[in-house]
Amino acid sequence: QVQLVESGGGLVQAGGSLRLSCAASGGTFSTYVMGWFRQAPGKERDIVAAINRGGGSQYYTDSVKGRFTISRDNAKNTVYLQMNSLKPEDMAVYYCAADRGGWSMSVSRRAYDYWGQGTQVTVSS
C-alpha cells in the first residue's frame, strides 16, 4: 500500500512563500504521475499542479501559473510544491496524490489512486 505524507504547510502573510513536500512509501514512486490538489472550506478539491513520471513535464492550473512550481526527486520518493507570492485565495488544505496508472497528467481527482492526509496553508492578508 502506498502512503503519502505531506509537510510544510503553515501560516504565511500574503506575498510570502511556502514549500510543501510529499514523501511516498510502499510503492514505486518513479512510475506514478503526481499531483497537488487543494480544497477550501465549502469548495471542491481541485487540481493545483501535476508532474509526469520523469519530472520533465508539468501542469498548472491558471491561477497559480508563474507563482507555483511542482518538482519531484525520484531518488528521494518526494514531490514538492514551491509556492511564491501567496494570496489569501490560495488558503486551503493541500493534498498530494499519486496516479499509479498514469502516462499523462490528469486534472481529475478521480484519476488518482492514493492520497495524503493534507496540510493546511493559511495566508493572512
C-alpha positions in Angstrom: 0.0 0.0 0.0 1.3 3.4 -1.0 1.5 6.0 1.8 1.8 9.7 1.1 2.8 12.2 3.8 2.6 15.9 3.3 4.5 18.5 5.2 5.4 22.2 5.0 2.1 23.9 5.4 1.6 26.7 7.8 0.7 30.4 8.3 2.2 33.0 6.0 1.5 36.6 5.1 0.2 37.5 1.7 3.2 37.7 -0.7 5.1 35.2 1.2 6.3 31.7 0.3 5.9 28.1 1.4 7.4 24.8 0.2 5.2 21.7 0.5 6.8 18.3 0.5 5.1 14.9 0.0 7.1 11.8 0.8 5.9 8.5 -0.6 6.5 5.0 0.7 5.3 1.5 -0.1 5.3 1.7 -3.9 7.3 2.5 -7.0 7.3 6.3 -6.9 9.0 6.8 -10.2 6.2 5.1 -12.0 3.5 7.5 -10.7 2.2 10.7 -12.0 2.0 13.0 -9.0 -0.4 15.8 -8.4 -1.1 18.5 -5.8 -4.7 19.4 -5.1 -6.3 21.9 -2.7 -9.7 22.2 -1.0 -11.0 25.3 0.6 -14.0 25.2 3.0 -17.2 24.5 1.1 -15.5 24.0 -2.2 -14.4 21.1 -4.4 -11.0 19.5 -4.3 -9.3 20.9 -7.4 -6.0 20.3 -9.1 -3.2 22.8 -8.5 -0.3 21.2 -10.3 0.8 17.8 -11.7 4.1 16.3 -12.8 4.8 13.4 -15.1 6.9 10.4 -14.1 10.3 11.7 -15.1 9.6 15.2 -13.9 10.1 16.8 -17.4 6.5 17.9 -17.9 4.3 19.9 -15.5 0.7 21.1 -15.5 -0.5 24.2 -13.5 -4.0 25.5 -13.1 -4.2 29.0 -14.4 -4.5 30.7 -11.0 -1.1 29.6 -9.9 0.9 29.8 -13.1 4.1 31.8 -12.6 3.8 31.6 -8.8 3.9 27.8 -8.0 6.4 25.2 -9.1 6.0 21.5 -8.9 9.0 19.2 -8.9 10.0 15.7 -7.9 13.0 13.8 -6.7 12.6 10.2 -7.6 15.7 9.2 -5.7 14.0 10.6 -2.5 10.5 9.5 -3.4 9.3 13.0 -2.8 7.3 15.6 -4.7 7.4 19.3 -3.9 5.3 22.3 -4.4 7.1 25.7 -4.1 4.5 28.4 -3.6 5.6 32.0 -4.0 3.6 35.3 -4.0 0.9 33.6 -1.9 -2.5 35.2 -1.9 -5.4 34.9 0.5 -7.3 32.9 -2.1 -4.6 30.2 -2.0 -5.6 29.3 1.5 -6.8 25.7 1.6 -5.9 22.2 2.7 -3.3 20.9 0.2 -3.2 17.3 -0.7 -0.7 15.3 -2.8 -1.9 12.4 -4.8 -0.4 9.6 -6.9 -1.8 8.2 -10.1 -0.3 4.7 -10.4 -1.6 4.1 -13.9 -0.9 7.4 -15.4 1.0 8.1 -18.6 -0.5 11.6 -18.8 -1.1 14.2 -16.2 -4.8 14.1 -15.3 -6.5 17.1 -13.8 -9.3 15.0 -12.4 -9.1 13.8 -8.8 -10.8 10.6 -9.9 -7.7 9.5 -11.8 -5.6 9.5 -8.6 -5.3 6.3 -6.6 -3.5 7.4 -3.4 -3.8 10.5 -1.3 -2.1 12.1 1.6 -3.8 13.4 4.7 -3.4 17.0 3.7 -1.6 20.0 5.1 -3.2 23.4 5.9 -2.0 26.5 4.2 -3.2 29.7 5.7 -2.5 33.1 4.1 -3.1 36.2 6.0 -3.9 39.5 4.3 
